Each structure stands twice: as C-alpha cells, then as structure tokens.
Amino acid sequence: MLSTFLRRAFVLSVGSGMLIAALATGLPAAQAQEPNEIVIKNFMFSPMSLTVKAGTTVTWKNMDGEPHSVVNDAGMFRSAALDQNDMYQFKFDKPGVYKVFCGIHPNMKATITVQ
C-alpha cells in the first residue's frame, strides 16, 4: 500500500514539474534573424532596444497574424499597417534616441539608439 502511494506521489510530482517547466518557458520570443532587424511577434518588438550607427537602415518585419505599424513618437516616420511577413525600413541618419511604438497597439514599444 505504501509502495503504491509513493509511486503515485512520484508520478504526480514529475508530472507537475513537467507542467511547471512547460508553463515557465511560455511563448518563444521572436529573434531577429538579420543585423539591424526588429521582428514583430507575439505583440512585441524584438529586440525592444537596438543601438546602431548613423546611416544604418533598420528593418521591421511583422511575423504576427495581426497587422502592426511602426510609428516614431516624434513624427519622423510612420509605416502603413504591416500584414504578416510585410516589412518596413527606415534609415537613421542622425544620432539620437528614437522611441517607436505600434500605431495599432500603442502598448508595443521599442527604442532605437543611433550613435
């Protein structure tokens, strides 16, 4: 009887551990595949901050099934709505810190630092 109890407790604890590990990993974060690329996935910009040199073109690629846009809070640039697999590019000529957000989902934010 004790042996059966211990086996069940062991199986339950292993199963619980596997469930906790699966939940802890959550959704996989999108990773930029190219230099100076920001991927839009899971309603996030990834990376959320990027540092580039002046004269660099940054590319945003929407990997979500929902449309997103890329908007500079100072009004320097604004993309159209990007459907899945659409891209938007902007060349950063001047040093500074540029705040970016999604015009459709304003809680999505990123920062581009140009040196």
C-alpha positions in Angstrom: 0.0 0.0 0.0 2.8 2.4 0.9 4.6 1.4 -2.3 1.6 2.3 -4.4 1.2 5.6 -2.6 4.9 6.5 -3.2 4.7 5.6 -6.9 1.7 7.8 -7.3 3.3 10.7 -5.4 6.4 10.3 -7.6 4.4 10.3 -10.9 2.4 13.3 -9.7 5.4 15.3 -8.7 7.2 14.5 -12.0 4.1 15.4 -14.0 3.7 18.7 -12.0 7.3 19.5 -12.6 7.0 19.0 -16.3 3.9 21.2 -16.4 5.6 24.0 -14.5 8.6 23.8 -16.8 6.4 24.0 -19.9 4.5 27.0 -18.5 7.7 28.7 -17.4 9.0 28.7 -21.0 5.9 30.5 -22.2 5.7 31.6 -25.8 9.0 31.6 -27.6 10.4 35.1 -28.1 10.9 36.2 -31.6 14.6 36.7 -32.5 15.9 39.0 -35.2 17.5 37.0 -38.0 19.4 39.8 -39.7 21.5 42.6 -38.3 19.5 45.7 -37.6 16.2 43.8 -38.0 13.4 44.1 -35.5 10.9 41.3 -35.6 7.3 41.9 -34.6 5.9 38.7 -33.0 3.5 38.0 -30.1 2.6 41.7 -29.9 6.2 42.6 -29.1 9.1 44.3 -30.9 12.2 42.1 -30.6 14.7 43.3 -29.7 12.9 46.1 -27.7 16.1 48.2 -27.9 18.6 48.4 -30.6 21.8 50.5 -31.0 23.1 51.3 -34.5 25.5 53.7 -36.1 24.2 56.8 -38.0 23.4 55.9 -41.6 22.1 52.5 -40.7 18.8 51.2 -42.2 16.7 49.3 -39.7 14.1 46.8 -40.9 10.9 45.8 -39.1 9.3 42.5 -40.1 5.8 41.5 -38.9 5.7 37.8 -38.1 2.3 38.1 -36.3 -1.0 37.1 -37.9 -2.3 40.5 -36.8 -1.4 43.8 -38.6 1.0 46.2 -36.8 2.6 49.5 -37.7 5.8 51.2 -36.9 5.5 54.8 -35.6 8.1 57.3 -34.3 6.7 59.3 -31.4 8.3 62.5 -32.7 6.5 62.0 -36.1 9.7 61.4 -38.2 8.3 58.2 -39.7 5.2 56.1 -39.8 4.6 52.8 -41.7 1.4 51.7 -43.2 -0.3 48.7 -41.5 2.0 45.7 -41.9 0.4 42.4 -42.6 2.1 39.1 -41.8 5.6 38.9 -43.4 5.4 42.6 -44.5 8.5 44.7 -43.8 9.2 48.4 -43.2 12.6 50.1 -43.4 13.9 53.4 -42.1 17.4 54.9 -42.5 18.6 56.6 -39.3 20.9 59.4 -40.5 21.2 61.4 -37.3 22.4 60.3 -33.8 19.8 60.3 -31.1 17.3 58.2 -29.2 14.2 57.3 -31.2 11.1 56.0 -29.5 8.9 53.7 -31.6 5.5 52.2 -31.0 2.8 50.3 -32.9 0.1 52.7 -34.0 -2.5 49.9 -33.8 -1.3 48.6 -30.4 0.3 51.5 -28.6 1.5 49.3 -25.7 4.1 47.8 -28.1 7.2 49.9 -27.7 10.9 49.9 -28.7 13.8 52.2 -28.6 16.4 52.8 -31.3 19.7 54.5 -30.2 21.7 56.0 -33.1 25.3 56.8 -32.4 
